[in-house]
Amino acid sequence: AMQVRVAVEAHEQKTDVRERAIEVNRLENAADDVLDQALTRLFQEETNAIAVMKWKEMFGLLEQATDRCEDVANTLEGVVVKHG
């Protein structure tokens, strides 16, 4: 979210939007890797089915948040490409 803010500020100042968008995309990919590791560990280590469901839901919400950040960065990048 902090890098999305930096990207929006870069857009307002008309500087380095593409580089900021690339960083947000990199962070989203890293978050995907962390999610995969967390889910693997959850299913390997947690024996309580209700706890698994709760954590899986929490991880899903975090994944949605990182995906939305990536969407914002892609939109900003698209605006720059389209409108200079």
C-alpha positions as CSV (number, residue, x, y, z in Angstrom):
1,A,0.0,0.0,0.0
2,M,2.9,2.3,0.7
3,Q,4.3,1.8,-2.7
4,V,0.9,2.5,-4.3
5,R,0.9,5.8,-2.4
6,V,4.4,6.5,-3.8
7,A,3.2,5.6,-7.3
8,V,0.2,8.0,-7.0
9,E,2.5,10.7,-5.8
10,A,4.8,10.0,-8.7
11,H,1.8,10.3,-11.1
12,E,0.9,13.6,-9.6
13,Q,4.4,14.9,-10.0
14,K,4.7,13.2,-13.4
15,T,7.9,11.3,-12.4
16,D,8.9,7.6,-12.3
17,V,5.4,6.2,-12.5
18,R,6.5,3.2,-14.5
19,E,9.3,2.4,-12.0
20,R,6.8,2.6,-9.1
21,A,4.3,0.4,-10.9
22,I,7.0,-2.2,-11.5
23,E,7.9,-2.1,-7.8
24,V,4.2,-2.6,-6.8
25,N,4.0,-5.6,-9.3
26,R,7.2,-7.0,-7.8
27,L,5.8,-6.8,-4.3
28,E,2.6,-8.4,-5.4
29,N,4.5,-11.3,-6.9
30,A,6.5,-11.6,-3.6
31,A,3.2,-11.6,-1.7
32,D,2.0,-14.5,-3.9
33,D,5.1,-16.5,-2.9
34,V,4.5,-15.7,0.8
35,L,0.9,-16.8,0.4
36,D,1.9,-20.1,-1.2
37,Q,4.3,-20.8,1.6
38,A,1.7,-19.8,4.3
39,L,-0.9,-22.1,2.8
40,T,1.5,-25.0,2.5
41,R,2.5,-24.5,6.1
42,L,-1.1,-24.1,7.3
43,F,-2.3,-27.3,5.7
44,Q,0.8,-29.2,6.9
45,E,0.8,-28.0,10.5
46,E,-2.7,-27.1,11.5
47,T,-5.0,-29.9,12.6
48,N,-8.0,-27.9,13.7
49,A,-10.4,-27.6,10.6
50,I,-12.0,-24.4,11.9
51,A,-8.6,-22.7,12.4
52,V,-7.7,-23.8,8.8
53,M,-10.8,-22.2,7.4
54,K,-10.3,-19.0,9.4
55,W,-6.7,-18.6,8.3
56,K,-7.4,-19.5,4.7
57,E,-10.1,-16.8,4.6
58,M,-7.6,-14.3,6.2
59,F,-5.0,-15.2,3.6
60,G,-7.5,-14.8,0.8
61,L,-8.4,-11.3,2.0
62,L,-4.8,-10.3,2.1
63,E,-4.3,-11.7,-1.4
64,Q,-7.2,-9.6,-2.6
65,A,-5.7,-6.5,-1.1
66,T,-2.3,-7.1,-2.8
67,D,-4.1,-7.8,-6.1
68,R,-6.0,-4.5,-5.8
69,C,-2.8,-2.7,-5.2
70,E,-1.4,-4.2,-8.4
71,D,-4.6,-3.1,-10.3
72,V,-4.0,0.5,-9.1
73,A,-0.4,0.4,-10.2
74,N,-1.3,-1.0,-13.6
75,T,-4.0,1.6,-14.1
76,L,-1.6,4.4,-13.2
77,E,0.9,3.0,-15.7
78,G,-1.8,2.8,-18.3
79,V,-2.8,6.4,-17.8
80,V,0.8,7.5,-18.3
81,V,1.2,5.4,-21.4
82,K,-2.1,6.7,-22.9
83,H,-1.8,10.4,-21.8
84,G,2.0,10.8,-21.4
